[in-house]
Each structure stands twice: as C-alpha cells, then as structure tokens.
C-alpha cells in the first residue's frame, strides 16, 4: 500500500504542479488505509458510480399528499 500511495502521490504532483506547493513537506495521503469488498457488483457498475456520483439528480417524482 505504501508503494501505491507513493506512486500515486508522485504522479498526481507531476500532473498537477499546484499540489507540490500545497503538500510541500507534508504527506498527501494519510498513514492508514481502508479496504472493503463490494459484493456482487460488477466493474462497470463501480465505474459508472465513480463517474457519476457527484452529479445532481433532480427529484421529479416528489409529491406531498394532503389528507
């Protein structure tokens, strides 16, 4: 995990130079890590979620029933 975090930190700072200023002398990633399984979800579902999880979805079926 340490190698993965080190490599991604290096790659991100190479691609986005502004990160070097922000994280100079500091660690980009936390010391620990978290890992979990996703059950019977396929790779395409995970990719779709990652790509779209920040999009706002209108709630067009919301109604209030007055009694």
C-alpha positions in Angstrom: 0.0 0.0 0.0 2.9 2.3 0.8 4.3 1.9 -2.8 0.8 2.5 -4.3 0.3 5.7 -2.3 3.8 6.9 -3.0 3.5 6.3 -6.8 0.1 8.0 -7.0 1.3 11.0 -5.0 4.3 11.4 -7.3 2.1 11.0 -10.4 -0.5 13.5 -9.2 2.1 16.1 -8.2 3.8 15.7 -11.6 0.5 16.2 -13.5 -0.8 19.0 -11.2 2.2 21.2 -10.1 0.0 23.2 -7.7 -0.2 20.1 -5.5 3.6 20.4 -4.9 3.1 23.8 -3.3 0.2 22.6 -1.2 1.8 19.4 0.1 5.4 20.5 0.3 7.0 18.8 3.3 3.7 17.1 4.1 2.1 13.8 3.2 -0.6 13.7 0.6 -2.2 10.5 1.9 -3.0 9.5 5.5 -0.8 6.9 7.1 -3.6 4.3 7.2 -5.8 2.9 4.5 -9.3 1.3 4.2 -10.3 -1.7 2.1 -13.7 -3.2 1.7 -15.5 -5.6 -0.6 -18.4 -4.6 -2.8 -20.3 -7.9 -3.0 -21.8 -8.9 -6.3 -21.3 -5.6 -8.1 -19.6 -5.7 -11.4 -16.7 -3.5 -12.6 -19.0 -1.5 -15.0 -21.3 -0.6 -12.1 -18.4 0.7 -10.0 -17.0 2.7 -12.9 -20.5 4.2 -13.5 -20.8 5.2 -9.9 -17.4 6.8 -9.7 -18.0 8.7 -12.9 -21.5 10.0 -11.9 -21.6 10.1 -8.1 -21.2 13.9 -7.8 -23.9 14.7 -10.3 -27.1 16.2 -9.0 -30.2 14.2 -9.8 -33.5 16.1 -9.9 -36.2 14.7 -7.7 -39.1 14.9 -10.2 -41.3 12.3 -8.6 -41.6 14.0 -5.2 -45.2 14.7 -4.1 -46.9 15.6 -0.9 -50.3 14.0 -0.5 -52.7 16.2 1.5 -55.2 14.1 3.6 
